[in-house]
């Protein structure tokens, strides 16, 4: 699980609107700011606005939560969003290359668009789990 600390800025019917409470990634090394693997840390970077997260606990504005996402879900989402359009772009360009350069470029563009549409329809945002930070500390976990 990739985890990060967040602070609740608003609550709305079981949905907590959160923002990062610290600059962090997965915590695996000192290269957190440049890490390409730490998707959750980048998702909660300081440049982002507040993010909605399902919150089943009795939390209130100002509380800190520990938000986690499974690495496998993050990898699946990345493969679907990046790899599928790229494969279809190469396939589209290859199929249309016999008709000339302009047709190959059009085939590539069509492949990218079709790949992004498929990813949008089939894919979903990785599920994030939120729990109070105090629960995690009580269980002896290091946030």
C-alpha positions as CSV (number, residue, x, y, z in Angstrom):
1,X,0.0,0.0,0.0
2,X,1.1,3.5,-0.8
3,X,0.1,5.9,2.0
4,X,0.1,9.6,2.6
5,X,-1.2,11.9,5.4
6,X,-4.0,14.3,4.6
7,X,-6.0,16.9,6.5
8,X,-9.8,17.2,6.1
9,X,-10.8,20.6,4.9
10,X,-14.5,19.8,4.4
11,X,-17.0,17.0,5.0
12,X,-20.1,16.3,2.9
13,X,-22.3,13.3,3.5
14,X,-19.6,10.7,4.1
15,X,-17.1,12.3,1.6
16,X,-14.1,14.0,3.1
17,X,-12.5,16.7,1.0
18,X,-8.8,16.5,1.8
19,X,-5.5,18.2,1.1
20,X,-2.0,17.0,1.9
21,X,-0.7,17.7,5.3
22,X,2.9,17.0,4.3
23,X,5.0,16.5,1.2
24,X,5.4,12.8,1.0
25,X,5.4,9.8,-1.3
26,X,5.7,6.2,-0.5
27,X,8.4,6.8,2.1
28,X,10.7,4.2,0.6
29,X,13.6,6.6,-0.1
30,X,14.9,10.2,-0.1
31,X,13.9,10.8,-3.7
32,X,10.2,11.3,-3.0
33,X,9.9,14.5,-5.0
34,X,11.4,13.0,-8.2
35,X,10.0,9.4,-7.8
36,X,7.9,8.2,-10.8
37,X,6.5,5.3,-8.8
38,X,5.0,7.3,-6.0
39,X,1.7,8.0,-7.7
40,X,-0.2,8.8,-4.6
41,X,2.4,11.3,-3.4
42,X,2.2,13.1,-6.7
43,X,-1.6,12.9,-6.7
44,X,-1.6,14.8,-3.4
45,X,1.1,17.2,-4.4
46,X,0.8,20.8,-3.2
47,X,-0.2,22.0,-6.6
48,X,-3.5,20.0,-6.5
49,X,-6.8,21.2,-5.2
50,X,-8.7,19.3,-2.6
51,X,-9.6,15.7,-3.4
52,X,-12.7,13.8,-2.4
53,X,-12.2,10.6,-0.4
54,X,-14.9,8.2,1.0
55,X,-14.7,8.4,4.8
56,X,-16.6,6.0,6.9
57,X,-15.2,7.2,10.2
58,X,-16.5,9.9,12.5
59,X,-14.0,12.5,11.4
60,X,-14.4,16.2,11.3
61,X,-12.8,19.2,9.6
62,X,-9.2,19.6,10.7
63,X,-8.6,15.9,11.5
64,X,-5.7,14.1,9.8
65,X,-6.3,10.9,7.9
66,X,-4.1,8.3,6.4
67,X,-5.1,7.6,2.8
68,X,-3.8,4.5,1.1
69,X,-4.1,3.0,-2.4
70,X,-3.0,-0.4,-3.4
71,X,0.0,-0.5,-5.7
72,X,-1.6,-3.1,-8.0
73,X,-4.6,-0.8,-8.7
74,X,-2.2,2.1,-9.4
75,X,-0.2,0.0,-11.9
76,X,-3.4,-1.2,-13.6
77,X,-4.6,2.3,-14.0
78,X,-1.2,3.5,-15.4
79,X,-1.1,0.6,-17.9
80,X,-4.6,1.3,-19.1
81,X,-4.1,5.0,-19.5
82,X,-0.6,5.1,-20.9
83,X,0.2,1.7,-22.6
84,X,-3.2,1.0,-24.3
85,X,-3.2,4.3,-26.3
86,X,0.4,3.9,-27.2
87,X,-0.1,0.4,-28.5
88,X,-3.2,1.5,-30.5
89,X,-1.2,4.5,-31.9
90,X,1.6,2.2,-33.2
91,X,-1.0,-0.2,-34.6
92,X,-3.0,2.6,-36.3
93,X,0.2,4.1,-37.8
94,X,1.4,0.7,-39.0
95,X,-2.0,-0.1,-40.6
96,X,-2.2,3.2,-42.4
97,X,1.5,3.5,-43.4
98,X,0.9,2.0,-46.8
99,X,-1.3,4.9,-47.7
100,X,1.3,7.5,-47.1
101,X,2.8,9.6,-44.3
102,X,-0.3,11.7,-43.7
103,X,-2.4,8.6,-43.4
104,X,0.1,7.1,-40.9
105,X,-0.1,10.2,-38.8
106,X,-3.9,10.1,-38.9
107,X,-3.9,6.4,-38.0
108,X,-1.6,7.2,-35.1
109,X,-3.9,10.0,-33.9
110,X,-7.0,7.8,-34.2
111,X,-5.2,5.1,-32.3
112,X,-4.4,7.5,-29.4
113,X,-8.0,8.8,-29.3
114,X,-9.5,5.3,-29.4
115,X,-7.1,4.2,-26.7
116,X,-8.0,7.1,-24.4
117,X,-11.7,6.6,-25.0
118,X,-11.4,2.9,-24.1
119,X,-9.4,3.7,-21.0
120,X,-11.9,6.3,-19.9
121,X,-14.9,3.9,-20.3
122,X,-13.2,0.8,-18.9
123,X,-10.9,2.3,-16.3
124,X,-11.7,3.7,-12.9
125,X,-9.9,5.8,-10.4
126,X,-7.9,3.6,-8.0
127,X,-9.8,3.1,-4.8
128,X,-8.4,5.1,-1.9
129,X,-9.0,4.0,1.7
130,X,-9.0,6.5,4.5
131,X,-8.6,5.9,8.2
132,X,-7.9,8.2,11.1
133,X,-4.3,8.8,11.7
134,X,-4.7,8.2,15.4
135,X,-5.9,4.6,14.7
136,X,-2.7,3.9,12.6
137,X,-0.5,5.3,15.4
138,X,-2.3,3.3,18.0
139,X,-1.7,0.1,16.0
140,X,2.0,0.8,16.0
141,X,2.2,1.7,12.3
142,X,4.6,4.4,11.1
143,X,2.8,7.0,8.9
